[in-house]
Amino acid sequence: MRYNVGGIRMSEAAYRRLCEEVSLEQCSMDFPRLWGSEEAVFYSGLVPLGTDIFRRIVVRASRVPVIDSSQFSLTLWTDAPLYEICSHPGVYAGLEKVAAAKK
Protein backbone atom coordinates (compact mmCIF):
# COMPACT_ATOMS: atom_id res chain seq x y z
CA MET A 1 0.00 0.00 0.00
CA ARG A 2 1.43 3.37 -0.95
CA TYR A 3 0.71 6.41 1.15
CA ASN A 4 2.64 8.75 -1.11
CA VAL A 5 0.53 8.50 -4.26
CA GLY A 6 1.35 11.86 -5.79
CA GLY A 7 3.64 12.47 -2.81
CA ILE A 8 7.38 12.37 -2.29
CA ARG A 9 9.66 9.48 -1.41
CA MET A 10 12.86 10.67 0.22
CA SER A 11 16.30 9.27 0.93
CA GLU A 12 17.57 8.66 4.44
CA ALA A 13 19.88 11.69 4.10
CA ALA A 14 16.94 13.90 3.08
CA TYR A 15 14.91 12.59 6.03
CA ARG A 16 17.76 13.37 8.45
CA ARG A 17 18.05 16.88 7.04
CA LEU A 18 14.29 17.39 7.34
CA CYS A 19 14.52 16.33 11.01
CA GLU A 20 17.20 18.98 11.56
CA GLU A 21 15.10 21.71 9.95
CA VAL A 22 11.58 20.80 11.12
CA SER A 23 10.33 19.59 14.49
CA LEU A 24 8.64 16.25 13.78
CA GLU A 25 6.50 14.54 16.40
CA GLN A 26 5.67 10.85 16.29
CA CYS A 27 1.94 10.30 15.93
CA SER A 28 0.01 7.10 16.53
CA MET A 29 -2.08 6.28 13.50
CA ASP A 30 -3.26 2.87 12.42
CA PHE A 31 -3.83 2.26 8.73
CA PRO A 32 -4.41 -0.95 6.79
CA ARG A 33 -1.23 -2.63 5.60
CA LEU A 34 -0.78 -5.06 2.75
CA TRP A 35 1.36 -7.24 5.00
CA GLY A 36 0.42 -7.20 8.66
CA SER A 37 4.01 -7.40 9.81
CA GLU A 38 4.94 -3.96 8.47
CA GLU A 39 6.27 -1.66 11.16
CA ALA A 40 5.48 1.87 10.06
CA VAL A 41 5.89 5.01 12.13
CA PHE A 42 4.25 8.32 11.26
CA TYR A 43 5.69 11.73 12.09
CA SER A 44 3.96 15.09 11.75
CA GLY A 45 5.30 18.62 11.65
CA LEU A 46 4.75 22.12 10.30
CA VAL A 47 6.89 23.23 7.36
CA PRO A 48 7.38 26.94 6.69
CA LEU A 49 6.38 27.95 3.16
CA GLY A 50 6.79 31.70 3.56
CA THR A 51 6.35 34.51 6.03
CA ASP A 52 3.79 33.27 8.58
CA ILE A 53 2.65 30.53 6.16
CA PHE A 54 2.99 26.92 7.30
CA ARG A 55 1.81 23.57 5.98
CA ARG A 56 1.46 20.36 7.96
CA ILE A 57 3.27 17.34 6.58
CA VAL A 58 3.14 13.68 7.59
CA VAL A 59 6.17 11.46 7.03
CA ARG A 60 5.86 7.68 7.02
CA ALA A 61 8.97 5.73 8.04
CA SER A 62 9.17 2.02 7.33
CA ARG A 63 11.50 -0.57 5.80
CA VAL A 64 11.74 -1.72 2.20
CA PRO A 65 9.98 -5.03 1.54
CA VAL A 66 11.18 -7.76 -0.82
CA ILE A 67 8.19 -9.01 -2.79
CA ASP A 68 7.69 -12.26 -4.69
CA SER A 69 6.19 -10.74 -7.84
CA SER A 70 4.75 -14.03 -9.09
CA GLN A 71 2.43 -14.27 -6.08
CA PHE A 72 2.58 -10.67 -4.81
CA SER A 73 3.60 -11.97 -1.43
CA LEU A 74 6.07 -10.65 1.10
CA THR A 75 9.38 -12.49 1.15
CA LEU A 76 11.09 -10.45 3.85
CA TRP A 77 11.63 -6.97 5.26
CA THR A 78 15.05 -5.50 4.52
CA ASP A 79 16.98 -3.26 6.89
CA ALA A 80 16.87 -0.49 4.27
CA PRO A 81 14.78 2.44 5.50
CA LEU A 82 11.97 3.94 3.45
CA TYR A 83 10.71 7.47 4.05
CA GLU A 84 7.89 9.25 2.30
CA ILE A 85 5.92 12.43 2.71
CA CYS A 86 2.29 11.38 2.66
CA SER A 87 -0.12 13.19 0.37
CA HIS A 88 -3.28 11.10 0.67
CA PRO A 89 -6.11 13.11 2.31
CA GLY A 90 -7.02 10.05 4.42
CA VAL A 91 -3.69 10.30 6.25
CA TYR A 92 -4.35 13.93 7.19
CA ALA A 93 -7.95 13.12 8.16
CA GLY A 94 -6.59 10.35 10.41
CA LEU A 95 -4.17 12.80 11.98
CA GLU A 96 -7.02 15.21 12.72
CA LYS A 97 -9.02 12.40 14.37
CA VAL A 98 -6.08 11.51 16.59
CA ALA A 99 -5.61 15.17 17.57
CA ALA A 100 -9.33 15.58 18.30
CA ALA A 101 -9.36 12.44 20.46
CA LYS A 102 -6.54 13.86 22.60
CA LYS A 103 -8.57 16.96 23.46
C-alpha positions in Angstrom: 0.0 0.0 0.0 1.4 3.4 -1.0 0.7 6.4 1.1 2.6 8.7 -1.1 0.5 8.5 -4.3 1.4 11.9 -5.8 3.6 12.5 -2.8 7.4 12.4 -2.3 9.7 9.5 -1.4 12.9 10.7 0.2 16.3 9.3 0.9 17.6 8.7 4.4 19.9 11.7 4.1 16.9 13.9 3.1 14.9 12.6 6.0 17.8 13.4 8.5 18.1 16.9 7.0 14.3 17.4 7.3 14.5 16.3 11.0 17.2 19.0 11.6 15.1 21.7 10.0 11.6 20.8 11.1 10.3 19.6 14.5 8.6 16.3 13.8 6.5 14.5 16.4 5.7 10.9 16.3 1.9 10.3 15.9 0.0 7.1 16.5 -2.1 6.3 13.5 -3.3 2.9 12.4 -3.8 2.3 8.7 -4.4 -1.0 6.8 -1.2 -2.6 5.6 -0.8 -5.1 2.8 1.4 -7.2 5.0 0.4 -7.2 8.7 4.0 -7.4 9.8 4.9 -4.0 8.5 6.3 -1.7 11.2 5.5 1.9 10.1 5.9 5.0 12.1 4.3 8.3 11.3 5.7 11.7 12.1 4.0 15.1 11.7 5.3 18.6 11.6 4.8 22.1 10.3 6.9 23.2 7.4 7.4 26.9 6.7 6.4 28.0 3.2 6.8 31.7 3.6 6.4 34.5 6.0 3.8 33.3 8.6 2.7 30.5 6.2 3.0 26.9 7.3 1.8 23.6 6.0 1.5 20.4 8.0 3.3 17.3 6.6 3.1 13.7 7.6 6.2 11.5 7.0 5.9 7.7 7.0 9.0 5.7 8.0 9.2 2.0 7.3 11.5 -0.6 5.8 11.7 -1.7 2.2 10.0 -5.0 1.5 11.2 -7.8 -0.8 8.2 -9.0 -2.8 7.7 -12.3 -4.7 6.2 -10.7 -7.8 4.7 -14.0 -9.1 2.4 -14.3 -6.1 2.6 -10.7 -4.8 3.6 -12.0 -1.4 6.1 -10.6 1.1 9.4 -12.5 1.1 11.1 -10.4 3.9 11.6 -7.0 5.3 15.0 -5.5 4.5 17.0 -3.3 6.9 16.9 -0.5 4.3 14.8 2.4 5.5 12.0 3.9 3.5 10.7 7.5 4.0 7.9 9.2 2.3 5.9 12.4 2.7 2.3 11.4 2.7 -0.1 13.2 0.4 -3.3 11.1 0.7 -6.1 13.1 2.3 -7.0 10.1 4.4 -3.7 10.3 6.2 -4.4 13.9 7.2 -7.9 13.1 8.2 -6.6 10.3 10.4 -4.2 12.8 12.0 -7.0 15.2 12.7 -9.0 12.4 14.4 -6.1 11.5 16.6 -5.6 15.2 17.6 -9.3 15.6 18.3 -9.4 12.4 20.5 -6.5 13.9 22.6 -8.6 17.0 23.5 
